[in-house]
Amino acid sequence: MLALVETKETTILYTGLLKSYELADNSNELAYISLKGAFRRDLRKAQQVSKDLEGSKIITSSSFHAEYGETINVPGDIFTIFGKEIINISVTYSN
């Protein structure tokens, strides 16, 4: 399972085995997910600022640097991520 999470400083990609999840009361939104054997990778954004051809409009674009983000083991048995922090999630089912 992969979960992309936004923090104040950066965006983090978490991977691990999905152990459990819970939906928030009275909605279909995730309350939290719990991962076993979790790893994290820092995905710092690089911003590029440029001007359009006339030089009147400033254009800002963001992209992730491939060289950032050493994969680090998250200590502990189970790691929990609150649903409101999750930007995107990808689950792969296995038998």
N, C-alpha and C positions, 0 to 999 in steps of 0.2 A: 504494500500500500504506500502511496505517495501523498503527502499533504503539503501544500504551499501555504506558509503562514507569514503574515505581515507584522513586523514589530516597529517600534519607533525608529530604530536605527537601520534596519535592513529587512530583507526578505529571506526566509529560511525554508529550505526543503527538508522535510522529515520523511524518513522511510522506516518501515518495520512491518511486523505482522499485526494486523487488526485483531485485537482481542475482544473489544466491545465498543458499543456506541449507544447513545441515548438521544432521543428527540426531545426538544423543549416542549413544555406543557402547552397544549392548545395550539400547536403549530407543527409544520413539517420541517422545521429547521433543526439542525444538529445542536444539541446541548454540549456534547463533548464526544471525543473518540479516545480510545486507549490503545496504545501500541506496545507490543512486546519486542525486545531486541531492537530498540529504536536507534537510529543514526540521524545526524543532522548535518546540513551543508549550508553555509552562508552564501547567499547569492546577492552580493552588493551590486547595486545599480550604478551605472556610469551615465551621467547626464551630459549631453552635448547641446550647446546653445549656438545657434546660427541665425543669420538674417536672410530674409528672402531676397530675390534678385534686385528689387528696388531698394533694399536696405531699410525698409520702413517697418517690417514686421519681424519680431523675434520668434524663432521656432525652437522649441525645446523637445528633445527626444531622449528616451531612456532605453538602455539595454543592459543585459547582464554580462558581466565579465566571466569568461570561461576559466581564467586562471584563479579566480577567487573560489573559495569554498572547499577547503579540505574537509573530507568526510570524517566526522568525529562521533564516537560512540557516546550515547546518552546513558549515563550511569543509572542503575536501578532496574527493577524487574518490569515495571509497567510505567509508561510515560503517557500522561493525559494532556490533551490539547482541547481548549474550549472552542466550541463551534464558531463563536463570533470572530475568532482570530483566523479562521481558515478561509483562504481565498479560493483555492481549488483543491480537488481531491481526486485521486485515481486509485481504483481498487481492482486488483487482479485476483480472480478466483482460481483456486487449485484444488485438486482432488486428493 
